[in-house]
Amino acid sequence: MTPTTVIRWIEDGLIPAFKTVGGHRRVRRDDLERVCRERSIPFSLPTGTEVGRILVVDDEPVVLDLVRDVVKELNHKFDVEVAKDAFDAGRLVVAFRPQLIFLDLMMPGVDGFEVCNRLKKDPATTNTEVIAITGYYTEANMDRIIGAGAAACLRKPLDVLEVRRHVLEAFNLRELGTGPGRTASPRDEVPRVLIVTQNADFRAKVRDELSSTDAPIEALTAQTGADALLVAQSAPPQYVLLSLAVPDIEAGHVIEKLIAAYAGVQIIAVHDSPTDEMRAQARQAGARMCLPTAAVTGSVRELLGV
């Protein structure tokens, strides 16, 4: 859906919404999910712009500690809740609305196979990703839970690398790591944002937003695609705000080159009036999303998660 379509649906009363004091429209997640279900519009997992919600259904503290340790090392914010019995599991699925569930198949009071089956049949949770975990791993159990809709079945004791990989895949994230011209970045490294635009007003607004709090952020700028690649080579960014109006962006395959050279870099493409074709091309090239310029200013920190 385009922003214009969403605005029209709000104005027509099809999507309940309210306005903030500043005049911005806001839509509650539950209302948006309901409207999408009614119109058979896929409501997919997040792409990194919000806090990820993970539920661990298990009564072993070591499992909860392992998942928490894994996600806090990733370049994304997560909330992790735990359910130790069937009652807590059902309550948290409704109240917490997890996007990813680690589900023990055989804990007291919980039949993991039946839980997964119900989650996948309920329109409200059919897109919730389920990763089964079990200390009683057999080929038969694996086949059965995959048939019920789980994305994978992991053996206990859990392997940290396996858990990390499935979290990254579930939330469409790229972990900061090594690559040509790039070394691994510690979590306490000052975030570096590269702003690629010829719009001086947009550039100034973004820089003002990034410097508006005490949290340090290094802002770099470039006015052409070629300059962006040179700046990135000398100071690899974790985030890039890239205007599609810059003349040599597409011809220079700038998005693809940044993605290939700097593992984990997150790119947001912007344009004053992006078309559906622009959005599709930007995402295909590797950009996380493509937004109208006006939708970015005022929300830079939230979009980047910094």
C-alpha positions in Angstrom: 0.0 0.0 0.0 1.2 3.5 -0.7 1.0 6.2 2.0 -1.7 8.0 -0.1 -3.9 4.9 0.1 -3.4 4.6 3.9 -4.3 8.3 4.3 -7.4 7.9 2.2 -8.5 4.8 4.2 -8.0 6.8 7.4 -10.0 9.7 6.1 -12.8 7.4 4.9 -12.9 5.8 8.3 -11.7 2.3 7.2 -8.7 2.5 9.6 -9.3 3.9 13.1 -6.7 6.6 13.8 -6.1 9.6 16.1 -3.9 12.7 15.9 -1.1 13.7 18.1 -0.8 17.3 19.5 1.5 18.0 16.6 -1.1 16.9 14.1 0.5 13.6 13.1 -1.8 10.6 12.5 -1.3 7.5 14.6 -2.8 4.0 14.0 -2.9 1.3 16.7 -1.2 -1.9 15.7 -4.2 -4.1 16.5 -6.5 -1.9 14.3 -4.0 -2.1 11.4 -3.6 -5.9 11.7 -7.4 -6.3 11.7 -7.8 -4.2 8.6 -5.1 -6.1 6.8 -6.7 -9.4 7.7 -10.1 -8.3 6.5 -8.6 -7.3 3.1 -6.2 -10.4 2.9 -3.2 -8.1 3.0 -0.1 -9.9 4.4 1.1 -8.5 7.7 4.7 -9.5 7.8 7.4 -9.5 10.5 9.1 -6.2 11.2 12.1 -5.0 9.2 14.0 -3.5 12.1 12.3 -0.2 12.7 10.7 -1.3 16.0 11.5 -3.2 19.1 11.4 -6.9 18.4 9.2 -9.0 20.6 10.4 -12.5 21.5 8.5 -15.0 23.7 10.3 -18.1 25.1 8.0 -20.8 26.3 10.2 -23.0 28.5 10.5 -23.6 32.2 14.3 -23.9 32.2 16.1 -20.6 33.3 19.2 -21.5 31.3 17.1 -21.3 28.1 15.8 -17.9 28.9 19.2 -16.6 29.9 20.7 -17.9 26.6 18.1 -16.2 24.4 18.5 -12.9 26.3 22.3 -13.1 26.0 22.0 -13.7 22.3 19.6 -10.9 21.4 21.4 -8.3 23.6 24.5 -8.7 21.4 22.6 -8.0 18.2 22.4 -4.6 16.6 18.6 -4.3 17.3 16.4 -3.7 20.3 14.4 -6.6 21.7 11.9 -7.3 24.4 12.0 -10.9 25.7 9.3 -12.5 27.8 9.1 -16.0 29.2 6.2 -18.4 29.8 6.7 -21.3 32.2 3.3 -22.9 31.7 0.3 -23.1 29.4 -1.5 -20.3 31.2 1.3 -17.8 30.9 1.9 -18.9 27.2 -1.7 -18.2 26.2 -1.8 -14.9 28.2 1.4 -13.5 26.7 0.5 -14.5 23.1 -2.5 -12.2 23.5 -1.0 -9.4 25.6 2.6 -9.3 24.4 1.9 -10.2 20.7 5.3 -11.8 20.1 6.7 -11.9 16.6 9.0 -14.8 17.3 8.3 -17.7 19.7 10.9 -20.2 21.0 8.6 -23.1 22.0 9.6 -26.1 24.1 7.7 -29.1 22.8 7.4 -31.1 26.0 7.1 -29.0 29.2 4.6 -29.6 31.9 1.1 -28.5 30.9 2.1 -27.5 27.4 1.8 -29.6 24.2 4.1 -27.7 21.9 2.7 -29.4 18.8 -0.9 -28.3 19.6 0.2 -24.8 20.6 2.0 -24.4 17.2 -1.0 -25.8 15.4 -3.3 -23.3 17.0 -1.0 -20.3 16.4 -0.8 -21.1 12.7 -4.5 -21.5 12.3 -5.4 -18.3 14.2 -5.4 -15.3 11.7 -4.1 -13.1 14.5 -0.9 -15.2 14.9 -0.5 -17.0 11.7 2.5 -14.8 10.8 4.2 -15.3 14.1 7.4 -17.4 13.6 7.8 -20.4 15.8 11.1 -22.1 16.5 10.6 -25.4 18.3 13.2 -26.5 21.0 13.4 -29.9 22.6 15.5 -32.1 24.7 13.8 -35.1 23.1 14.9 -34.6 19.5 13.8 -37.3 17.0 13.2 -37.2 13.3 9.6 -38.0 13.9 9.2 -35.0 16.3 11.0 -32.7 13.9 8.8 -33.7 11.0 5.6 -33.4 13.1 6.4 -29.8 14.4 7.5 -28.6 11.0 4.3 -30.0 9.6 2.4 -28.0 12.3 4.0 -24.8 10.9 7.2 -24.3 12.9 10.2 -22.8 11.0 12.7 -25.0 12.6 13.3 -27.5 15.5 16.5 -27.0 17.7 18.0 -29.5 20.0 18.8 -28.9 23.6 21.2 -27.8 24.9 20.8 -24.9 22.5 23.6 -23.7 20.3 24.2 -20.0 20.6 25.1 -19.6 16.9 21.9 -21.5 15.9 19.7 -19.2 18.1 21.4 -16.1 16.7 21.0 -17.2 13.1 17.2 -17.8 13.6 16.6 -14.5 15.3 18.5 -12.7 12.5 16.5 -14.5 9.9 13.1 -14.0 11.6 13.6 -10.2 11.9 15.3 -9.8 8.5 18.4 -8.4 10.2 22.0 -8.3 9.1 24.5 -8.6 11.9 27.3 -6.1 12.0 30.5 -8.1 11.1 33.4 -8.3 8.8 33.6 -7.6 5.2 35.9 -5.9 2.6 37.0 -2.6 4.0 35.2 -3.3 7.3 36.1 -4.8 10.7 33.8 -6.1 13.3 32.2 -3.3 15.3 31.8 -3.5 19.1 28.3 -2.7 20.5 29.7 0.4 22.3 31.0 2.0 19.1 29.6 5.4 18.3 27.0 4.9 15.6 28.0 6.4 12.3 25.3 7.7 9.8 26.1 8.6 6.3 23.7 11.1 4.7 23.8 11.1 0.9 21.8 14.0 -0.6 22.0 17.3 -2.5 19.2 18.8 -0.5 20.9 21.1 1.9 17.7 21.6 4.0 17.1 17.9 4.4 20.8 17.4 5.3 20.7 20.1 7.9 17.4 18.8 9.5 18.8 15.3 9.8 22.1 16.4 11.3 20.1 18.6 13.8 18.0 15.6 14.8 21.0 13.3 15.2 22.7 15.9 17.5 19.6 16.7 19.5 20.4 14.4 22.5 23.4 13.4 24.6 23.7 10.0 22.9 26.7 10.5 20.5 26.2 9.9 16.8 28.7 10.6 14.1 27.0 12.2 11.0 28.9 12.0 7.7 27.7 13.6 4.4 28.1 13.1 0.7 26.4 14.8 -2.3 27.0 12.2 -5.0 27.1 8.4 -5.1 30.8 8.4 -5.9 31.5 10.6 -2.9 29.4 8.4 -0.7 31.5 5.3 -1.6 34.7 7.3 -0.9 33.5 8.5 2.5 32.3 5.0 3.4 35.7 3.6 2.5 37.5 5.9 4.9 34.8 5.7 7.6 32.5 2.7 7.3 28.9 3.6 8.3 26.4 1.5 10.2 23.5 3.5 8.7 22.9 5.3 5.4 20.2 7.8 4.5 20.3 7.9 0.7 18.4 10.2 -1.5 17.3 8.6 -4.8 17.3 12.0 -6.4 21.1 12.1 -6.4 22.0 11.8 -10.1 24.5 8.9 -10.0 22.9 6.7 -7.4 21.3 4.2 -9.7 23.9 4.3 -12.5 26.6 3.7 -9.9 24.8 0.9 -8.2 25.6 2.6 -5.0 23.2 0.7 -2.7 24.5 -2.7 -4.0 28.1 -1.6 -3.5 27.5 -0.4 0.0 25.7 -3.6 0.9 28.4 -5.8 -0.5 31.3 -3.9 1.1 30.0 -3.2 4.6 28.3 -6.2 6.3 25.3 -5.2 8.4 25.0 -1.7 7.0 21.3 -0.6 7.1 20.2 1.7 4.2 17.0 3.8 4.1 16.3 5.3 0.7 14.4 8.6 0.5 12.6 10.6 -2.3 10.2 13.5 -2.2 7.6 11.4 -4.1 8.7 7.7 -4.3 6.7 5.6 -6.7 6.0 1.9 -6.2 8.6 1.1 -8.8 11.2 3.1 -6.9 10.4 1.4 -3.6 10.6 -2.1 -5.3 13.9 -1.3 -6.9 15.4 0.2 -3.7 14.4 -2.9 -1.7 15.7 -5.2 -4.4 19.0 -3.4 -4.3 19.2 -4.0 -0.6 17.7 -0.9 1.1 15.7 -1.7 4.2 12.9 0.6 3.0 12.1 3.6 0.8 10.3 6.5 2.3 9.0 10.0 1.4 11.5 12.7 2.5 8.8 14.3 4.6 8.3 11.1 6.5 11.9 10.8 7.5 12.5 14.3 9.0 11.3 14.3 12.6 11.7 10.5 13.0 15.3 9.9 12.1 16.4 8.4 15.4 13.3 6.1 15.6 13.8 4.9 12.0 17.5 4.1 12.6 17.0 2.8 16.1 19.7 5.0 17.6 
